[in-house]
Amino acid sequence: MSDTTAGMVCAHHHLYSALARGMPPPPADPTSFLGVLENIWWRLDMALDLEIIEWSAKLGALEALEAGCTAIIDHHESPLAIEGSLSLIADACAEVGVRVNTCYGVTDRHGPDGAAAGLAENDRYLTDGGRGMVGVHAAFTCTDDTLAAAAELARKHDVGVHIHVAEGPDDVGAADRIRDLTRDDWLLIHGVYLPDDHGLRGTIVHNPRSNMNNSVGYANPARFSNPIGLGTDGIGADMLAEFQLAYVAHRAADIGASPDAAWAMLDTNRALFPEVANDTVRWSYDPVEPWHVAFTPTINVIDVDIDGEPALRDGAATRVDADEVRAKAAEQAARLHAALEEMP
């Protein structure tokens, strides 16, 4: 028995992290969220070059396709390889067949020149017709001027801003700094430390697996009046698995929670990327609906059509050689990990 649905959407991904698995241990064991960023993720993005970015995106897109996810909303950062990076990601996803909306995460961590380069890459990509948003890392790593510049650039291109908000205690004051800048088309990622009455416009994207992994706490997104989407924060793009975790995390906090709330996040995701209504995914289980999927392990993808054209048949990608993608990605992962080993 099988069921068919529209394509899944990942509302927040970091495709550049697809090659991070198995990376060398950090130079110091993190004891806080800021320590996780400084010792793991900010070191990773400093080690990226354009070749690593390309194959990381291609592998991430392939794995998304194999999980029935036909559209990715990506957030990218590579401080030493900014120019052209967004086009590389878009082209890599297009080769696999997966839709992508990407952006560069602007930050002042690398000084005003770094922030300007991030803004310029967003501007270049959008001006060239790329599907995307204006990315911002987080308010706590940006000056007020940079936040205002990102919001203005988004208005110029009639797109939203894609920004991490109050993920950890270091960004607890984010709402006050961006409240007057936000619009309904913004993506507000995490929101763990947002107050219930934060007053921000936009869609909040919940990332339960990442929040647990980074030990930042439970966002309890049911407390917000904003639309709520579901992302993975770079830990793959298996949206059924993320839905299952979102449900049990909600249930752990509220015995009255049902799978319907987490399932509604997947509907919000599709509203963010409405083209997936033209995609079809055939699953190994019937029916694919919240009360069944929440309690059914190992639901596999059999076939995927994107815009009516085959992208996956019997679990195998049709537009790229999956073995070649994985082999080339493994080569780049070895380069990435070696760079991390050499980093002070």
N, C-alpha and C positions, 0 to 999 in steps of 0.2 A: 504494500500500500504506500502511496505517496500523496503529497499535497503540493500545490503550487501557489506561490505568493509573488508579490512585487519584490523588487530588489531591496535589500537592507541598506541602511545609511549609517555610517559612523560619524557622529556629530563633532568629534574632537579626536584627532590622531596626531602623532608625531612620526611620520614615515621615516625620518632620519634615525629613529631609534631601533629600526628593524634588525640592525646588525649588532646591537648592544648586548644581546644575550650571550652569556659566556665571557663577558668583558673582564679584564683584570680587576682585582679588588681595589677599592679606593685607598689612597695613601693614609687616610685616617678613618676610623670607624665613626660614622655620623652619630651624633647624640641629639640632633634637632632637625627640623625640616630644613632650615637654612644650611645645616651641615650636609644634608642629603644633596641639596642643590650644588653646593660648592665642591663637594668631594666626588660626586658622581655625574650629574647631568650637565653641569657647566663645564666640566672637563671633557665630557663626551662631545659637546658641540664645538669645542675648540679644536678637536682632533679631526673634524670633517673636512674633506676636500670634495671637489666636484665629482670625481669618479666614485667615491664612496657614497655620496648623496644619490647619484643616479641608480646604483645597484641596490641600495637600501630601499629606495622608493619602488623599484621594480619588484623586489622581493615582497615588500609590504603590500603592494597592489595585488600580486599573485595570491598571497595568503588571504587577502580580503575576498577576492573572487572565489576561492575555494571554500570560503565560509558563507557564501551567498550575499556578500556585501558588494554592491555594484557602484557605490558612491562614497567618497571619503572627503570629509572636511578637515584639511591638514593645516598644521601650524608648524612652521619651519624656523630653525635658527642654525646658522653656521658662520660665526663671526669672522673666520679667515677665508671664507669662500661665499661671499654674499651675492655678487653680481652674476646674474644668469641662473642662480640656483632654483628659482621658482619655475622657470621654463623647463629646466632639466626634470624636475619632479613631474610637471604636467605631461611632458613627452613620455616619460617612463610609464606613467599610469595609462596613457593613451595606447601605448604599445600592447599592454596587457588587455586593455579594453575597459578598464574601470574609470568611472567619472571621478574628477577631483576638483575641489575648490581649495586653493592653497593661499598662503600669505607668509610674509616674513615677520617674525616677532621682534619688533623694534625694542631696543633697550639702551639705557645710558651706562650699562655696566662697562662698556669699552670706550667711554668718553663720547663727546659730542660728535666726533667724526664717525664713530660706529653707529650712533643713532641716525645720523644723516644718511649713511649708506643703506641702512635698513629701510628708511622711508623711501629712498630713491629706488630700491629694488621693488618695493610694493608699487610705486608709481609706474616704473618701467613695465612691469608685468601686466598691470591693469590697462595701461595705455596701449599695449600691444594686443589687447583683446583676451588676455587670460581670464579664466574663471577664478575669482578669488575675492578676498577681503583685504583690509589693512590689518596686519598683525601687530600686537603689542605683547611683550613678554608679560609684564605685570606692573601695576602702578608703583610698587615699592622699589622697582629698579629703573624707574623713569622719572625725569623731572616733570613738573607741571607743563612746561613749554613743550616737551616732547609729546605728552599726552594730548595737548591741544592740537599740535601739528598732525598727529595721527588721525584725530577726529576730523580735522579739516580736510585731510587727504581723502578720507573715506567719503565725506560729503561731495567732494569734487568728482569722485568716480561713482557716486550713488550706490555705495556698498556699505556694509556694516564693518565694525571693528571686532576682531577676534582676540580676546584678551583673557588671561588668567586673572581671576578675581578672588581675593580672600581665601586662597588655597591653604595657607598656613598662617600662624600668628604674626609673622613678619609683615603681612599685607592686610592686617586687620582694619586699617583705616582707609582701604581702597574706595569704599562706597562714597565717602565724603569727598574724595578727590575727583571722582569721575561722574558723579551723579548728574551734573548739569551738561555733561558731554554726551551721555548715552542716548541712543535712539532704539526704536523697536527692532531694527535689523542688526543690532549688536549680538554677539555671542559671548556670554559671561561664563567662563569655565570654572567649575568647582563650587565656589560659594560656601565652602565649609564654615568660614568664620563671618559670613554675612549676618547681620541682624535680620529678624523676620521682616521688619518694616524698612528695608534698606532703601527703597525708593528708586531703584535702578530700572531703566527700561531695557528690554531685550530678552533673549532666551537664555536661561541658565542650563548649562550642560553638566550633568552628574557623571562622575567617573569613579564608581565605588571601588573597583579593584585597585586602581592607582592610589586612591585615598588610603586604603588599608595598607598597601605596600609602603607608602611614605609615612604611615603612622600619624596622619593629621586629624583623624577623627571622622565622624559620620556627618555628612552634610544635611541629612534629613530634608530632602528637597520638597517633601509634601507640605512643608510649612510656608512655601513661597506661592505668591499669586501669579508669578511669571509662567510662561510656557516652559516645560522642562524637557530637555533632550537627554540623550545618553551617548557617552563617549567612552573611549578606552585609554586616552592619554598616552598612546603609543604602545600599549601592550596588545598588539595584534588588532584585528577587526572582526572578531567572532561575536556578532551582536546577539546571537541567541545565548551564548555563554555569559555575556555581560548582562543581558536581561535577567538570567537566572540568578546571578550574584546580586543585582540590584534588588530583586525581589526578596532574597533571604536576608539581605542587610536591612531592608525595610521591616521585614517580619521580626528580626532580632530586636529592633527598637520598638515595635508596635505589634502586639499579638493579634490585633484586628486587621493588619494589612493583608491585602489580597494581591495576586499577580497582576491584576488589571492596571494598577497604578504604574508599575514598571513597564508594562506593555504599551501604555499610552505614550511613554517616552519614545518608543520606536515610531509611533505615529507622528509625533512632533518632528523626529528626525526626517521622515519622508516629506513633511511639509517644507523643510529647509532645502530639500533637493527634489523637487516634484517630478523631475524627469524620470525618476526610478519607477514611476507608474508604467512606463513603457518597457520595463525590464521584467523578466519572469525567472523565478528560481523554483526548481523542482527538488523537493526534500525527500529524504528516505522515511519520513514519518507522516502520518495523517491522523488527526488534523494538527496543523501548525497554528495553535491558538493558545492564549496565556495559561489556562488551567492545565493543559496537557504539557506544554513545553517546560513549564516551571519545574516539573517533576520527572522529566524524561531525559536521561543522559544520552549523549552521542547521537544526535540527529545530524545526519550527513547531507551534503549537497550533491545531487546527481547531475543536474543540468542547469546552465544559466544562459539565457538569451539577453543581450543588451541591445535595446532599440530593434528588437526582432531578429538580430543576427547572433549566431552561436558564439559564445565565449568560453563555455565549459560543457563537455560531454562526458558522461560517465565518470565524473570527478576529475577529468583531465582538461587543462586549459587548451583551447584550440588556436589561439593567436600567438602564443609564445611557446618555446620549448621549456617546460618547467624544470627539467633536469639541468639545462644550461643556465637558466636564471639562478638556480640554487648553487650551482658550481661557481659561477662568477661572483655571486654574492658572498660565498664562503671565502673566496680569494680576497675580496675587499674587506671582509670582517677581520681576516688575519692582519691586513695592513692597519686597520683601525685599532685593533687591540695592541699591535706593536707600537703604534704611536702613543697610545695611552701608557704603555709600560715605560716609554722614554720620557714622558712628561714629568717635570719636577713636581 
